Structure formats: C-alpha cells, structure tokens
Amino acid sequence: MGFANSTMAGRCDMEDFSSLKRSDDSLFTFTHDGIVHHPEGGASYICRKELIKSVLRQLGLIPPDARFLPEFDPTAESLSNSQPLDLPAFDSGISLSPDGQGSSVTIYVHIGAQPNNSPHTGTITVFAAAFVFARALQTTYAALRERALSMGMDTSGWVDALRAVVQLDIVDTAPDSSKTTRVDGITYQRSHRSTGAMGSFLPDYHTLLSSLSDFVDGQVEYSVTYQDALMRMPAMRDALRAIILDRQRVEAELAPETECLAIRSACPVDGCGMADKHGIRNQYAVDAGSTTITFRCPDHGEYSVRLEDPDARARIELNTPLRNLARTLVYMADSDASRIRGQSVPQRIHTRVTGADYQGTYQEQFLYRQLAFLADDMKLPLKALFPVFMYVPLIVDWSGAKLSKSYYVRKNAYEYLKPRGMEYLLEYRKMVEEGKDVEVLFRMVEGWFDEPKKLNSRVYSLEYVNLMFATAGQQRPVVVRTLDVVRRKEYAWLAVGLFVGYVLSKVVA
C-alpha cells in the first residue's frame, strides 16, 4: 500500500493519510450507527458464563472429579454485588483455624507498569481487571466450595479459603528514553531506577490502586514491588543460570535482531549508571557453583555480577521478553517450594493480568516454548505448574492500533483527540483534573467479567470508551431527577399521613 504522504515512506512505525482529508476539514469525520456488537469467538464460545470456574480449575484449586450441575452458576449474582469474605490473615499460606485443620492459599494476581507517564486508559483497564478478577476468584471459589459441601462431595482436595492479592510490579529498570545514547554502534541506556525520572508519576499509580481497592469494597488487598525484589527471589539465580547455559538457543529465539541475551546491569560508578541495552558485550562464566556476568561500561570499563550474591543479583536488569520468561520460571519455582505435606495445592500461586497484545505469538514462542526447554533444567514439574494468564482487551485508536504511551510521551501522538475533548483518555491525572468519573472505566471492566464475551476476542476503541463516559454523564442527571421525584412523593405521603393522624387524634379525643 502506498503512502499518501511520501515523507512518511521511510518511517516503518507510522502511516500518514492526512492528505486525503478535504481541504476545509482539519480532521477526518467518521460516522457509525452507535450500535455495539459483541460476537462470540474463540474463548468466548467456551467460557460464556464459567470463566472464573475454568481458571480455578486451571490453577488446580478445584479437583478434576468435582462436578457441578449445569444450572448452578456461582456468578449468577453480578460481581458488583458480591459480599465481603471472612478470610484468614494476609499471606498466611497455611493458616490454622481453632480446630487446627483450616488451610488457605494465596493467589498473587500480578500486574506490571513502566511508570514513564500517568496511567492511560489501557493501563487503567488492566489494573481494574486485576482487582475484579481477584475478587471474582475469591467469591467464586467460596461459592463453589460451599456448593460442594452441600452436595456431600469429598472436599479433602480443597483448601478452606482462598485469598487473592493484586501485586503491582513496578518495572523501574525500564530505560529512560531521554538518557539513551550510542557509542561505537552499541546502545547504552540509563534506567528509571538510575535517573529517578519516574518519581513524578508514581503517586498517580498509588492513587489508582487505592481507588480500585475502594471500588471492590476493600475485599482485595494489594501491594507494590520493584524489580530488585524479583531479582532477590531465591529461584532467580537458577532461572538466569538455566537461561545462560542454554543461551545459544534462547538468545537466537528471543532476540532475533541482536542474537544476544538482553541482560544488563548499570555501571556502579557514582553518577554513571550506563548499561549495555542489548547485552552485546556481555561475557559469561559458569562453573559448578558459580555464575558470573561481566558487563562493560563505555566510560569506566568492566564490572561483574555474581548471581549467587542476592545483593549483586538485585542490580540485574532484563528486557521485556527475557523478564517475562525469568519471572515466570521464578514464580513457578516459588509455588513449587511452597508445597506442604497434607495440602494438594501450593500455598502460593502466581497468575498475571496483562494486555491482549501479549498473547498469541509473544507467549507461545517467547514464553511457553522456552518453558518446555528450561523447566526441566530447573527440575520444575511444568504440567503441575503451567502458568495461567488473564488477557485484557486492548484500547485502540481510530486505526485499530493499541493506545501507546511511548508514542504519546515521545512522539506527540494523538493530537486529534484534543479538539474533540478526548485527551483525558491519555492520562489518569488529566481524568481526575477534568472531574471525570474514573469508575466509569471500573464498571466497564466489571461488565466484561459479568459477560465474558465482552472480555475475550475483543478490542475497544477510544471512541467507544469516550461514549461510555458520555453515557454515564447523561445517566447521572436522570438518576438525580428520579430521586427528586421519589423524594417529592415521599414528602407528599408523609404530609398525608400526618394529616390523617391529626384528624384521627381529634376524633378519638
């Protein structure tokens, strides 16, 4: 396809059709009938109603022999009306009840963010999905277990209580784009952890998490971690060692352009913090009891990190696909290590909620295929620990491309939203400043889980989301007017009652 503007021909990340506008129009005008369709496809056919029950089975929390009558729907009551649960203390793993027999499992519902801007609509919907998903896991499990007991099932394979905790993993090792440079053909970066550039945006993420906690009535706890915490987990040494030992295959498949493992560590010299972005000059030394990576700074020379040292390992940074692989192996190992005698499932289970752009080839080739090779090297039972993800519909622009924070931050994209009053969709901070009801997005996501056909095999345009806000704005005055009418009727009946009471008191007197 040719470009309307030949100056864009050299840009592989952008197309320009602006010359096709009419001369008297500043923007294209699209028309539609305002009717939204939700056709079923893919997973929507399979999980029309039983999405959460299916996930619970995949996580091993419902025994395979536990069967329920088709008419039983544990989510028949809207997720928005679920009641708080009496759960044991946070992260207790196995917790003893007064009779000494109670057990529980903690599910960590992970989400991630590179905080180089205020959360946009796509990020907000992923965060909201994590909280709604976590609440649904708790309430659906409790309902199914109660049903199993009432049916006289053998519940020895069940735990007494399930707790889901949303954990935001801040990717502070993401590159600060303003501090990236090239030296002798090699790209060097400084991370947000090094520059501190993300500090001005972190309050928005904490406020958003607090708002979502309130939205689910405090039923779901949450925590925030940084990449050093992941790197300090005991299994990270084994995961990185397995990847390094198999690096010829892994780097060729995960980094087809550089064919190098994108493992990096910031130069430890004060005030420097530079790191080889793609690990081009890395050197690896592996023996029976030690794994060492030697990095090279363009200004200060070589420095090394020994993976057996947790403090040194905490300085390691990974690019996105390698981080996805390593942390999945680590979380699998953590679940496996949390098993105790007498409980059929681990005390800790990890799952992840992420955007739908990370499904398909990305997961199948860059994660699942790699797990088939590396899980055996780490002696992990892949069959029992296979990772479970929940994918959230993408928020897309007019062309169907996902809403991109990097384009918004670096390339001044989405200018067309400003004259239409839709720029608030690009920043949580702007939503709040403009007085938008952010719960419109929370309720929209909640509706996806109430009707999974809206969750699977879908994307949603910025135009659609803007109409959701507009519709909510129209409904609010209607509700207020309705309440006013109700109040007037109540006042009228109260007046009639007082008058009748007064008359009857006179008659009796």
C-alpha positions in Angstrom: 0.0 0.0 0.0 1.4 3.4 -0.9 1.6 6.3 1.4 -0.5 9.4 0.9 2.5 11.5 2.1 5.7 10.4 0.6 7.7 11.9 3.5 6.4 9.0 5.7 7.7 6.3 3.3 10.9 6.0 5.4 9.0 5.5 8.7 8.2 1.9 9.4 6.2 2.8 12.5 3.8 5.3 11.1 1.5 5.9 8.1 0.0 9.2 7.1 -3.3 9.6 5.2 -3.7 13.3 6.2 -3.5 14.5 2.6 -6.8 12.6 1.9 -8.8 15.0 4.1 -11.0 17.5 2.4 -9.2 20.9 2.2 -11.8 22.5 4.5 -11.5 19.8 7.2 -8.9 19.7 9.9 -9.8 16.1 10.9 -11.4 13.1 9.3 -15.0 12.5 10.3 -16.2 9.0 10.9 -19.9 8.0 11.1 -21.4 5.0 12.7 -24.9 3.9 13.9 -23.9 3.8 17.6 -24.8 0.1 17.8 -22.1 -2.1 19.6 -21.9 -5.8 18.7 -20.3 -8.5 20.9 -19.9 -11.5 18.7 -18.7 -14.6 20.3 -15.4 -16.1 19.1 -12.5 -18.1 20.4 -12.6 -18.4 24.2 -16.0 -16.6 24.3 -17.7 -19.7 22.9 -16.2 -21.9 25.7 -16.5 -19.6 28.7 -19.8 -17.9 28.2 -20.6 -18.0 31.9 -18.0 -20.2 33.6 -14.8 -18.2 33.0 -13.7 -18.0 36.6 -14.5 -21.6 37.4 -12.4 -22.6 34.4 -9.5 -20.5 35.7 -9.8 -22.0 39.2 -9.6 -25.5 37.7 -6.5 -24.5 35.6 -4.9 -23.3 38.8 -5.5 -26.7 40.4 -7.9 -25.3 43.1 -10.9 -27.3 42.1 -10.2 -31.1 41.9 -11.0 -32.7 38.5 -13.6 -35.0 40.0 -15.6 -32.1 41.5 -18.5 -31.7 39.1 -21.4 -29.3 39.3 -24.9 -29.3 37.8 -25.1 -27.1 34.7 -27.8 -25.0 36.3 -25.6 -23.9 39.1 -24.0 -20.6 38.3 -21.7 -19.3 41.1 -21.6 -15.9 39.4 -25.4 -15.6 38.8 -25.3 -12.6 41.1 -23.4 -9.8 39.5 -19.8 -9.5 40.6 -20.6 -6.0 41.7 -23.0 -7.3 44.3 -20.5 -9.8 45.9 -20.3 -9.8 49.6 -17.1 -9.5 51.7 -15.5 -12.7 52.8 -14.1 -13.7 56.2 -10.6 -14.7 55.1 -7.5 -15.6 57.2 -4.6 -13.2 57.6 -2.8 -11.9 54.5 -0.2 -14.2 53.0 -0.6 -16.8 55.8 -0.2 -19.6 53.3 -1.4 -22.4 55.6 -3.4 -20.9 58.5 -4.7 -22.9 61.3 -8.3 -22.5 62.4 -9.3 -23.1 66.1 -9.6 -26.8 65.4 -6.2 -26.8 63.8 -7.4 -28.1 60.4 -8.1 -24.9 58.4 -6.0 -24.2 55.3 -5.7 -21.4 52.8 -4.0 -20.5 49.6 -2.8 -17.0 48.5 -3.1 -16.2 44.8 -0.9 -13.3 43.6 -2.5 -11.6 40.7 0.4 -9.7 39.1 0.2 -6.6 37.0 3.1 -4.6 35.8 3.9 -1.0 34.7 6.7 1.1 33.4 5.8 4.4 35.1 7.1 6.8 32.4 3.8 8.7 32.3 0.5 8.8 34.1 -1.6 5.7 33.5 -3.6 5.9 30.3 -6.9 4.2 29.6 -5.3 0.9 28.6 -3.3 0.7 31.8 -6.3 1.6 33.9 -8.4 -1.1 32.4 -5.7 -3.7 33.1 -5.4 -2.6 36.7 -9.2 -2.7 37.1 -9.4 -6.1 35.6 -6.8 -7.4 38.1 -9.0 -6.2 41.0 -12.2 -7.5 39.6 -10.5 -10.8 38.6 -9.0 -11.2 42.1 -12.4 -10.5 43.8 -14.1 -13.0 41.4 -11.5 -15.7 42.3 -12.3 -15.3 46.0 -16.1 -15.1 45.7 -16.5 -17.9 43.1 -14.2 -20.3 44.9 -16.1 -19.7 48.2 -19.4 -20.3 46.4 -18.3 -23.4 44.7 -16.8 -24.9 47.8 -20.0 -24.2 49.7 -21.9 -25.9 46.9 -19.5 -28.9 47.1 -20.2 -29.2 50.8 -23.9 -29.0 50.4 -23.8 -31.7 47.7 -21.8 -34.0 50.0 -18.7 -34.0 47.9 -15.3 -35.1 49.2 -13.6 -31.8 49.8 -10.3 -33.2 51.1 -8.7 -31.8 47.9 -10.0 -28.3 48.6 -8.5 -25.6 50.8 -10.7 -23.9 53.3 -10.2 -20.4 52.0 -8.6 -18.6 49.0 -7.1 -15.2 49.2 -6.2 -13.2 46.1 -3.8 -10.3 46.3 -3.1 -7.8 43.5 0.6 -7.1 43.2 1.8 -4.3 41.1 5.4 -4.9 39.9 7.0 -1.6 39.0 9.5 -2.0 36.2 11.9 0.7 37.4 14.6 -0.9 35.2 12.9 0.3 32.0 15.0 2.7 30.0 14.7 6.4 30.5 14.5 7.4 26.8 16.0 10.8 27.4 19.2 9.2 28.7 19.8 6.7 25.9 22.9 7.1 23.7 25.0 5.1 21.2 28.8 4.6 21.5 30.7 2.7 18.8 27.4 1.3 17.4 26.2 0.0 20.7 23.2 1.4 22.5 23.6 2.3 26.2 20.8 3.3 28.5 20.1 4.6 31.9 17.1 3.1 33.7 14.4 4.9 35.6 15.9 3.4 38.7 19.1 5.2 37.9 17.6 8.6 36.8 14.6 8.7 39.2 12.5 10.1 36.3 9.5 8.1 37.2 9.1 9.7 40.6 6.7 12.4 39.4 4.3 9.7 38.1 4.3 7.2 40.9 1.7 9.0 43.0 -0.8 8.5 40.2 -0.3 4.7 40.3 -0.7 4.6 44.1 -3.9 6.7 43.9 -5.3 4.5 41.2 -4.6 1.4 43.3 -6.3 3.0 46.3 -9.4 3.9 44.2 -9.7 0.3 42.9 -9.4 -1.1 46.4 -12.3 1.2 47.4 -14.2 0.1 44.3 -14.1 -3.6 45.4 -15.0 -2.5 48.9 -11.6 -3.5 50.3 -12.2 -7.1 49.5 -8.9 -7.4 47.7 -5.6 -6.4 49.2 -2.7 -5.1 47.1 1.0 -4.5 47.3 3.7 -2.7 45.2 7.1 -4.2 44.5 10.1 -3.2 42.4 12.4 -5.2 40.2 15.1 -5.8 42.9 12.6 -7.8 44.9 12.0 -10.1 42.0 15.8 -10.4 41.4 16.3 -11.3 45.1 13.9 -14.2 45.0 16.0 -17.4 45.6 14.9 -19.1 42.3 16.1 -16.2 40.2 19.7 -17.4 40.4 18.6 -20.8 39.0 16.3 -19.3 36.3 19.1 -17.0 35.0 21.7 -19.7 35.2 19.4 -22.1 33.2 18.9 -19.3 30.5 22.6 -18.6 30.4 23.5 -22.3 30.0 21.1 -22.5 27.1 21.9 -19.0 25.8 22.8 -20.0 22.2 19.3 -21.2 21.6 17.5 -18.7 23.8 19.2 -15.6 22.5 18.6 -16.6 18.9 14.9 -17.1 19.5 14.2 -14.2 21.9 16.5 -11.6 20.3 16.5 -12.4 16.5 18.0 -8.9 15.7 20.9 -8.9 18.1 21.1 -12.6 19.0 22.4 -11.6 22.4 20.8 -12.0 25.9 19.4 -8.6 26.9 20.8 -8.9 30.4 22.2 -5.7 31.7 23.4 -4.0 34.9 24.0 -0.3 35.5 27.6 0.8 35.8 28.3 1.0 39.6 30.4 4.2 39.4 28.7 7.0 41.2 26.8 9.3 38.7 27.1 6.9 35.8 24.5 4.2 35.7 25.0 3.4 32.0 24.2 -0.1 30.8 24.6 -2.0 27.5 20.9 -2.1 26.5 21.1 -5.3 24.5 23.9 -7.1 26.3 26.1 -7.0 23.2 29.4 -7.1 25.1 28.4 -9.3 28.0 30.7 -12.2 29.0 29.5 -15.2 30.9 31.4 -17.6 33.2 29.6 -20.7 34.5 31.1 -23.5 36.7 29.6 -25.9 39.1 28.9 -23.4 41.9 29.2 -20.0 40.3 27.6 -17.9 37.6 29.2 -14.6 36.7 28.3 -12.0 34.2 30.8 -9.4 33.2 29.5 -6.1 31.8 31.3 -3.2 30.1 30.7 0.5 30.5 31.9 2.7 27.6 33.4 5.1 30.2 34.6 3.0 33.1 35.3 -0.4 31.7 34.4 -3.8 33.0 32.5 -4.8 36.1 30.9 -8.1 37.2 27.9 -9.5 38.9 27.9 -13.0 40.6 24.4 -14.4 40.5 24.9 -16.3 43.8 25.1 -13.0 45.6 21.5 -11.7 46.2 22.6 -8.1 46.6 24.6 -8.2 43.4 21.8 -10.0 41.6 19.4 -7.3 42.6 21.3 -4.9 40.2 20.4 -7.1 37.2 18.0 -5.7 34.6 16.2 -7.7 31.9 14.4 -6.6 28.7 10.7 -7.4 28.4 10.6 -10.9 26.9 13.6 -12.1 29.0 12.0 -10.7 32.1 8.7 -12.4 31.2 10.5 -15.7 30.9 12.7 -15.4 34.0 9.9 -14.2 36.4 7.6 -17.0 35.1 10.2 -19.6 36.0 10.8 -17.9 39.3 7.1 -17.8 40.2 6.7 -21.5 39.2 9.6 -22.4 41.4 8.1 -20.3 44.3 4.8 -22.1 44.0 6.6 -25.5 44.0 8.7 -24.5 47.0 5.5 -23.5 49.0 4.0 -27.0 48.9 3.4 -28.6 52.3 2.5 -32.1 53.4 -1.2 -32.7 53.6 -2.2 -29.9 51.1 -2.8 -30.8 47.5 -2.1 -27.3 46.1 0.8 -24.9 46.8 0.4 -22.3 49.5 1.3 -19.6 47.0 0.1 -19.4 43.4 1.0 -16.8 40.9 -1.1 -15.6 37.9 -0.9 -12.5 35.8 -3.3 -10.0 34.2 -1.9 -8.2 31.1 -2.9 -6.6 27.9 -4.1 -8.8 25.0 -1.0 -7.7 22.9 1.0 -10.1 25.0 -1.0 -13.2 23.9 -0.5 -15.1 20.7 3.0 -15.4 19.2 4.6 -13.5 22.1 3.5 -16.0 24.7 3.5 -19.1 22.5 7.0 -18.7 21.2 8.8 -16.4 23.6 7.4 -18.0 26.8 5.6 -21.3 26.5 8.1 -22.8 24.0 11.0 -21.7 26.3 9.4 -23.2 29.4 9.3 -26.6 27.6 13.1 -26.5 27.5 14.0 -24.7 30.7 11.6 -26.1 33.2 13.3 -29.5 33.1 16.7 -27.8 33.7 15.2 -26.3 36.9 13.5 -29.6 37.8 10.1 -27.9 37.7 7.0 -30.0 37.1 5.7 -28.0 34.1 2.5 -30.0 34.0 1.6 -29.1 37.6 2.8 -25.5 37.5 1.8 -24.3 34.0 1.3 -20.6 34.1 -2.2 -19.0 33.8 -2.7 -15.6 32.3 -5.8 -13.3 32.0 -5.7 -11.1 29.0 -7.5 -7.7 28.9 -8.9 -6.2 25.7 -6.7 -3.6 24.1 -7.8 0.0 23.9 -7.1 1.1 20.3 -7.1 4.4 18.3 -9.1 5.1 15.1 -6.9 2.8 13.0 -7.1 -0.2 15.4 -3.6 0.3 16.8 -3.2 -0.1 20.5 -3.0 3.0 22.6 0.7 3.5 23.1 2.2 5.5 26.0 5.6 5.6 24.3 4.1 7.3 21.2 2.2 9.7 23.5 5.3 10.5 25.5 8.0 10.6 22.8 6.2 11.4 19.5 3.4 13.8 20.5 0.8 11.4 19.1 -3.0 11.5 19.4 -3.2 15.2 18.7 -6.5 14.6 17.0 -8.1 13.8 20.4 -7.6 17.4 21.7 -10.2 19.3 19.6 -12.7 16.5 20.4 -12.2 16.8 24.1 -10.9 13.3 24.4 -7.4 14.0 25.6 -8.3 12.9 29.1 -8.2 9.3 27.9 -4.5 9.5 27.7 -3.8 10.3 31.3 -5.3 9.3 34.6 -4.1 12.6 36.1 -6.0 14.5 33.4 -9.1 12.5 34.0 -9.0 13.5 37.7 -8.3 17.1 36.9 -11.2 17.3 34.5 -13.5 15.8 37.0 -14.2 12.6 35.1 -15.7 9.7 37.0 -12.9 7.1 36.6 -15.3 4.5 38.0 -16.9 4.5 34.5 -13.8 2.5 33.4 -14.0 0.3 36.5 -17.7 -0.5 35.8 -17.0 -1.1 32.2 -14.3 -3.7 33.1 -16.6 -5.2 35.7 -19.1 -5.8 33.0 -16.6 -7.7 30.9 -16.3 -10.3 33.7 -20.1 -10.4 34.2 -20.3 -11.2 30.4 -17.0 -12.8 29.3 -18.0 -12.4 25.6 -17.1 -8.8 26.2 -13.7 -9.8 27.6 -12.4 -12.4 25.1 -11.6 -11.8 21.5 -12.3 -8.1 21.7 -10.7 -4.6 21.4 -12.3 -1.3 22.4 -11.7 2.0 20.6 -11.1 5.3 22.3 -14.3 6.4 20.7 -16.2 3.6 22.4 -14.7 4.5 25.8 -15.5 8.2 25.3 -19.1 7.3 24.6 -19.1 5.2 27.8 -18.2 8.4 29.7 -20.7 10.4 27.8 -23.5 7.9 28.5 -22.6 7.9 32.2 -22.8 11.7 32.2 -26.3 11.5 30.8 -27.5 8.9 33.2 -26.4 10.7 36.3 -28.8 13.7 35.8 -31.6 11.2 35.1 -30.9 9.4 38.3 -30.9 12.7 40.3 -34.2 13.7 38.7 -35.7 10.3 39.6 -34.5 10.7 43.2 -36.1 14.2 43.3 -39.4 12.8 42.1 -39.2 10.0 44.7 -38.5 12.5 47.4 -41.4 14.7 46.4 -43.7 11.6 46.5 -42.3 10.6 49.9 -42.9 14.1 51.2 -46.5 14.1 49.9 -47.3 10.7 51.5 -45.7 11.9 54.8 -47.9 15.0 54.7 -51.0 12.9 54.1 -50.0 10.6 56.9 -49.5 13.5 59.3 -52.9 15.0 58.3 -54.7 11.7 58.8 -53.0 11.1 62.1 -54.0 14.6 63.2 -57.7 14.0 62.2 -57.9 10.6 63.9 -56.4 12.0 67.1 -59.2 14.7 67.1 -61.9 12.1 66.5 -60.6 9.9 69.3 -60.4 12.9 71.6 
